[in-house]
Amino acid sequence: MDFGFGPEEERFREEVRGFLAETLPADGKRDMAFLQEWNRKVREKRWVGFSWPEEVGGGGGSIAQQVILKEEMARAKAPPLGSCFMGLAWVGPAIIEYGTEEQKQRFIPDILDGTYQWCTGYSEPDAGSDLATLKCKGVLEGDEYVVNGQKIWTSIAMWSKWMILLVRTDFEVENKHDGITCLLVEMESPGITVRPIKNMSGGAMFAEVFFDDVRVPVGNRLGAEGEGWKVTVSALAHERSGIAEVTGLQRRLEGIRELARECARGGRPASEDPAIRQRIARADARIEAMRLNGMRFLTRQLRGEKLGSETSINKLHRAQLEVELGELALEIQGSRGPLAAGSDLVPAAGDWQRFALSWPEVVIGGGTPNIQKNIIAERILGLPKD
Ligand SMILES: Cc1cc2nc3c(=O)[nH]c(=O)nc-3n(C[C@H](O)[C@H](O)[C@H](O)COP(=O)(O)OP(=O)(O)OC[C@H]3O[C@@H](n4cnc5c(N)ncnc54)[C@H](O)[C@@H]3O)c2cc1C
């Protein structure tokens, strides 16, 4: 079995490494001026939206090149490619696949340039894991949809100019996945109220969003009426081999090894404690298993096969590993572990404390472990639903 990349891909890897070595500051400082310059340079290289077709301003990169780019970026701890996170992750791909020519011209350049942020209005108080039960209502009146209802857990709603929103336009359908429509909504529209929600680390990253007779032009509908589910699912289905996330986890584990050498346990470095060593070794083996699984998915994508439910395996692995690494990092610090990230007593300026509290993003966002297990059981192992 050969898991290596071909000579052309390796040349691309060298190009990426050379660029990162030249561009990233040696002292690790990432001030505003650097980030602005970084965004300009990576945009110039067409690495923002690297997998998108060239005709919409993307890089036209192959799947293997995308993996290499993400791997090298994670290895070098580079800042993200582009600043419009949700726009690049799923709104842009959805617009490219289902948008009208006018929508592509209107939104794609701003997503690539990071002119403003997008947020995602999917979850509702009674529709999370079972998203298709959503009730936020859109009624077509003339050439506008009138939207009423509520969304919740909407990340960065407070700083977003646009939202990709799922509404129910038909309440009579037999199949709950039908009758859902996707709208692109300007957050400054009259009738939208955003109420931030505080999370357990004290910050407010997400919000409740209320819609009272919000009018959305029919020209802002993405895809056909009633086909919002299809739009949403397919947008999330591009590059999902999970290999880039593996590099991030490997870096985290490297950091934990360093931490274990620095922190004392019973008068000796924690790295000499057999219990800690065993947990590090176990995490290492699981990350390697995740990498090999990712390689399997990548091979299938390179053969032109579409990935389906299998990606739930890596999503589940990653969620479990993030929690495990966070707990391990705090445990290694002993009594300093539970201190607040801002305390002078914590190592690495509280980076590990912040990491340990950030697990809900990876674990709950995009589908909880239970849901991933259901998918693996039913669609991969063929087990019965009940
Ligand atoms: C940090 C963060 C950011 C988020 N950002 C966004 C965002 O930007 N936009 C957005 O729309 N949403 C966002 N979400 C919401 C997220 O998608 C939902 O929280 C998630 O889908 C779970 O839904 P829920 O919270 O309603 O929980 P529920 O669906 O009510 O689940 C509660 C518990 O029951 C379990 N459960 C539910 N159904 C089953 C089942 N069939 N079998 C077994 N167990 C089950 C779940 O695993 C979970 O443990 C975010 C969430 C978090 C934590």
The ligand as an SDF file (V2000), in Angstrom:
LIG
                    3D

 53 58  0  0  0  0  0  0  0  0999 V2000
  -20.5790   26.1220   19.6990 C   0  0  0  0  0  0  0  0  0  0  0  0
  -21.8190   25.8740   18.8970 C   0  0  0  0  0  0  0  0  0  0  0  0
  -22.0420   26.6130   17.7570 C   0  0  0  0  0  0  0  0  0  0  0  0
  -23.2140   26.4140   17.0080 C   0  0  0  0  0  0  0  0  0  0  0  0
  -23.4280   27.1960   15.9010 N   0  0  0  0  0  0  0  0  0  0  0  0
  -24.5700   27.0570   15.2040 C   0  0  0  0  0  0  0  0  0  0  0  0
  -24.8510   27.9290   14.0920 C   0  0  0  0  0  0  0  0  0  0  0  0
  -24.0570   28.8020   13.7420 O   0  0  0  0  0  0  0  0  0  0  0  0
  -26.0140   27.7730   13.4600 N   0  0  0  0  0  0  0  0  0  0  0  0
  -26.9340   26.8150   13.7920 C   0  0  0  0  0  0  0  0  0  0  0  0
  -27.9610   26.7240   13.1410 O   0  0  0  0  0  0  0  0  0  0  0  0
  -26.6950   25.9800   14.8560 N   0  0  0  0  0  0  0  0  0  0  0  0
  -25.5450   26.0950   15.5620 C   0  0  0  0  0  0  0  0  0  0  0  0
  -25.2990   25.2680   16.6470 N   0  0  0  0  0  0  0  0  0  0  0  0
  -26.3400   24.3340   17.0590 C   0  0  0  0  0  0  0  0  0  0  0  0
  -26.0010   22.8720   16.8280 C   0  0  0  0  0  0  0  0  0  0  0  0
  -26.0370   22.5570   15.4580 O   0  0  0  0  0  0  0  0  0  0  0  0
  -27.0060   22.0710   17.6420 C   0  0  0  0  0  0  0  0  0  0  0  0
  -26.7690   22.3780   18.9980 O   0  0  0  0  0  0  0  0  0  0  0  0
  -26.8610   20.5890   17.4300 C   0  0  0  0  0  0  0  0  0  0  0  0
  -27.2760   20.2310   16.1440 O   0  0  0  0  0  0  0  0  0  0  0  0
  -27.6530   19.7960   18.4900 C   0  0  0  0  0  0  0  0  0  0  0  0
  -28.9630   20.2470   18.5710 O   0  0  0  0  0  0  0  0  0  0  0  0
  -29.6410   20.6520   19.9880 P   0  0  0  0  0  0  0  0  0  0  0  0
  -28.7200   21.5770   20.6970 O   0  0  0  0  0  0  0  0  0  0  0  0
  -31.0280   21.1380   19.7030 O   0  0  0  0  0  0  0  0  0  0  0  0
  -29.6840   19.3270   20.8090 O   0  0  0  0  0  0  0  0  0  0  0  0
  -30.7370   18.1470   20.6840 P   0  0  0  0  0  0  0  0  0  0  0  0
  -30.9300   17.7960   19.2560 O   0  0  0  0  0  0  0  0  0  0  0  0
  -31.9370   18.4850   21.4690 O   0  0  0  0  0  0  0  0  0  0  0  0
  -29.9390   16.9930   21.3900 O   0  0  0  0  0  0  0  0  0  0  0  0
  -29.8110   16.9190   22.8150 C   0  0  0  0  0  0  0  0  0  0  0  0
  -29.0900   15.6260   23.1600 C   0  0  0  0  0  0  0  0  0  0  0  0
  -29.8650   14.5160   22.6880 O   0  0  0  0  0  0  0  0  0  0  0  0
  -29.1150   13.7080   21.8180 C   0  0  0  0  0  0  0  0  0  0  0  0
  -29.9650   13.2070   20.7240 N   0  0  0  0  0  0  0  0  0  0  0  0
  -30.8230   13.9220   19.9620 C   0  0  0  0  0  0  0  0  0  0  0  0
  -31.3930   13.1270   19.0340 N   0  0  0  0  0  0  0  0  0  0  0  0
  -30.8790   11.8890   19.2160 C   0  0  0  0  0  0  0  0  0  0  0  0
  -31.0700   10.6260   18.5670 C   0  0  0  0  0  0  0  0  0  0  0  0
  -31.9070   10.4840   17.5410 N   0  0  0  0  0  0  0  0  0  0  0  0
  -30.3600    9.5600   19.0170 N   0  0  0  0  0  0  0  0  0  0  0  0
  -29.4910    9.6700   20.0560 C   0  0  0  0  0  0  0  0  0  0  0  0
  -29.2860   10.8480   20.7070 N   0  0  0  0  0  0  0  0  0  0  0  0
  -29.9550   11.9310   20.2970 C   0  0  0  0  0  0  0  0  0  0  0  0
  -28.0140   14.6040   21.2610 C   0  0  0  0  0  0  0  0  0  0  0  0
  -26.8700   13.8690   20.8960 O   0  0  0  0  0  0  0  0  0  0  0  0
  -27.7270   15.5110   22.4570 C   0  0  0  0  0  0  0  0  0  0  0  0
  -26.8300   14.8770   23.3270 O   0  0  0  0  0  0  0  0  0  0  0  0
  -24.1470   25.4440   17.4040 C   0  0  0  0  0  0  0  0  0  0  0  0
  -23.9150   24.7070   18.5610 C   0  0  0  0  0  0  0  0  0  0  0  0
  -22.7760   24.9080   19.3080 C   0  0  0  0  0  0  0  0  0  0  0  0
  -22.5670   24.1220   20.5460 C   0  0  0  0  0  0  0  0  0  0  0  0
  1  2  1  0
  2  3  1  0
  2 52  2  0
  3  4  2  0
  4  5  1  0
  4 50  1  0
  5  6  2  0
  6  7  1  0
  6 13  1  0
  7  8  2  0
  7  9  1  0
  9 10  1  0
 10 11  2  0
 10 12  1  0
 12 13  2  0
 13 14  1  0
 14 15  1  0
 14 50  1  0
 15 16  1  0
 16 17  1  0
 16 18  1  0
 18 19  1  0
 18 20  1  0
 20 21  1  0
 20 22  1  0
 22 23  1  0
 23 24  1  0
 24 25  2  0
 24 26  1  0
 24 27  1  0
 27 28  1  0
 28 29  2  0
 28 30  1  0
 28 31  1  0
 31 32  1  0
 32 33  1  0
 33 34  1  0
 33 48  1  0
 34 35  1  0
 35 36  1  0
 35 46  1  0
 36 37  1  0
 36 45  1  0
 37 38  2  0
 38 39  1  0
 39 40  1  0
 39 45  2  0
 40 41  1  0
 40 42  2  0
 42 43  1  0
 43 44  2  0
 44 45  1  0
 46 47  1  0
 46 48  1  0
 48 49  1  0
 50 51  2  0
 51 52  1  0
 52 53  1  0
M  END
$$$$
